[in-house]
Amino acid sequence: MTVNTTSLCFRNKAILAPMVRVGTLPMRLLALDYGADIVYCEELIDIKMVQCKRIVNEVLGTVDFVAPNERVVFRTCEREKDSVVFQMGTADAERALAVAKLVENDVAGIDVNMGCPKEYSTKGGMGAALLSHPDKIESILTTLVKGVCKPVTCKIRILPTKEETISLVKRIERTGVAAIAVHGRKKEERPQHSVHCDVIKAISETVSIPVIANGGSHDFIKEHSDIEAFREATGASSVMVARAAMWNPSVFRKEGPCLLKDVMQKYIKYAVRYDNHYTNTKYCLCQMLREQLENAQGKKLHAAQSIQEICEVFEMGSFYEETTAILEGKKASLEAKDQDENDQIEDTDVVKMAVRFDKREYPPQITPKMHLLEWCRKGKLPQPVYETIERPRDRLFCSVVTVAEQKYSSTLWEKSKKLAEQAAAIACLRALGLPEGKRSEEANHLGNKRKRQDQELLNNGDHENSLQTEVACKKPHFPPEVCNSSIS
């Protein structure tokens, strides 16, 4: 099988390792500024990523992968597109492929972490737990190599014997991966244990693909020249740096490390500019301060509870205010643009209100769209017609419903087409004073008033019980076509 090749090269490169909490966008950009050739994101679990939606963030100039709870799981930008490798934790080939295809157009490569010894990874069969299942390793890597257009790599730890390790890496090489990173410790060993350079060297001499040596921060790497010394000791093609880069990202600088104060200020600027969460920002700064955590500045950093307070600790309060003002200005401009787009898609006679559909407020299987459709049928009116558009910037939806030649819409944009249509139906029902089918409507004193309005609008004396009474007293028996209708 041929190796999947692109412009991304793993030979003679200095690489920022994807340590948890460290491989976020500000740290990756900082490492690239100081000379790292390739940067890995922090290990991201496939189950979390597969639920994410890709959103272009025009305010920050980033591409965000956002979870259903609105949390940004992975953020990247154009600056690192040709240098960032997306690292995932996975134990399932098909799920790994789904995640890889979700992100492949925004990254330079895909990596599977098979070396993490932490419980959060191994308990799910991921990380170092995969080392005991070579068949699963082969399945995951082969599926990725065949399924994506970007180079695929993996990171492992060494096995109990050199022979077992070499046997595994040969099998990995046959999957077609573009490179293999080797952390030179066994899964039960920790940073205080010496790195096994001899095993990494034996691997480098055995396989034809690039080998990335990892694990030298404690024993070898203190400045840039030490990176080359570690590479020579292992015979590797390149070196991955984790803890040494976390302590001072300017370790990648050929001219020598910069003053830590300057490095930290530069990191904070990226953190503010790209809206990095303050807890992650605080963690990374604490790792840089290390022995200085007990001085006055370190204690103030420990006490900081926001990114603004962090900036004030480092005398960057004015930078924070200026940058946030610029970002707020961009946000306001985009919101104004969105409002213009909203106005363009709606006629001037559209009845609008700020409403949102929350299914928790309705009985099972009952929705505002069903109520509106049933009302139209009882009144012998044409069925509602929904016109829904998607906003390209953030992939949110807005819908306009036409009932009896009048249009109705919610001014709030929704995450899905279905939610947008339900919101439009709510706007229509409320404008007409009709029941929506909420659980609380029977107890609401407006219930009887809405029932009378409903009967007057229907002008049909045969319906002694309105739909609102049916919802309160028994499960409504709509025709099958009502329950299954989805009109756009």
Summary of the structure (lengths in Angstrom):
residues: 488
radius of gyration: 28.9
end to end distance: 48.0
largest distance: 92.5
contacts: 1631
relative contact order: 0.08
helix: 46%
strand: 16%
